Every structure is written in C-alpha cells, then in structure tokens.
C-alpha cells in the first residue's frame, strides 16, 4: 500500500531514487526518508550511517505529518514477548507498515 504524501514536493523527495546507489542513505542527493514501519518522516544525516532527523511538519507545505508510531511498534512487540527486536526475530509484518495499517 502506497502512502499518500501531503504535497507534491514531499512526494517527489520521499520517492526520489538514485541510479548510482541502492541505499538512500548512501546517496548525497537524497535528503528525505520515510520509515513505513514507524510512519515517520525524516531528513537524512549523511554520515555513513542510517540516521535521520525525525520531522513533524512538511518542510514545503507546513502540514502536520502523522504522529510517529515508533513507541507503539515497541509496545506491540513487547506484548508478543519480544524484548529486543534488533537482536530477536520479529514477525514479518513488523518490518513494514502492515502491523499498523491493519489496525486503522
């Protein structure tokens, strides 16, 4: 399921692709990131890692972006007995937005 962006500029920057890099975090031309499993947007920090600064408002149109579901993600996994999702196997639906899209 594709996420509807708040404006055309956000849609352009979130969906931007690079012909030279498979990973958006490796391409200096890609500046925006959308993390579907947390339903959050961010500005990429190009420091050779996979960091981004979470944003709450669109930099172009100013619209309020969805509240992050990051805390809910950890709570849902904790309910399933998964204490460290970065070291334990987690259900596949938690690797995407499937876990929260089915609840809405």
Secondary structure, DSSP 8 states (H G I E B T S, - for coil): -----SSHHHHHHHT---SS-SSGGG-TT--EEEETTTTEEEEEE-SSS-EEEEESB-TTT--B-----HHHHHHHHHHTT-S-TTTS---GGGGSTHHHHTT-
